[in-house]
């Protein structure tokens, strides 16, 4: 939860359209590769055994939600065809707008996960 109202890029569709998330809780039922455009609010993953996982970030405005689904998972040595139903990737990122730094400059970002 936490993504309702955000615009997202759907990278599974031709021309990568921009849509708006209308669901209170995002679930996946097929190959999913989305970049939710920030600023990213705290995101909560439910269905985690024994609790939930809250994700927060700093200086990472976007949120990626990804599941390769059966066909793509089967070709991944570190995942496998049978693993996709129990797999979800949710991560903060700087996915759309590049960070531009002048020579000698620094940039800091953080992605924090809290199990409750």
C-alpha positions, 0 to 999 in steps of 0.5 A: 500500500502507499502507491495510490494516486501516483503516476507510473510507467508500465514497462510491460506495454508497448510505448511504456504508457504512463498511468495512475494507480487507483488501487489502495493495495497493489497486487500482481497477477502477471508479468509486472514491471512498473516505475511509480513516479515520486515523490515516493511515500512510505510503502508497506508490504503486507502478506509478509510472514508474521508481519509487514515490511515498511519501505522508506527512502531519501533522495530516491523519488521513484518506486519500482514494482517488479515480478517476472512471472512464470515465463521470465522467472524460468529463464533466471538462474537465481529465481526459477519458474516455480518461485514467481508466486512468492516473489516481489521486488519493491525498491526505491530508485532514481529511475527517470531523472538522472542525477547530475553532479559537478566534478567533486560533488557528492550525492547521497541516497538511502532506502530503508526497510523496517519489519514490523 
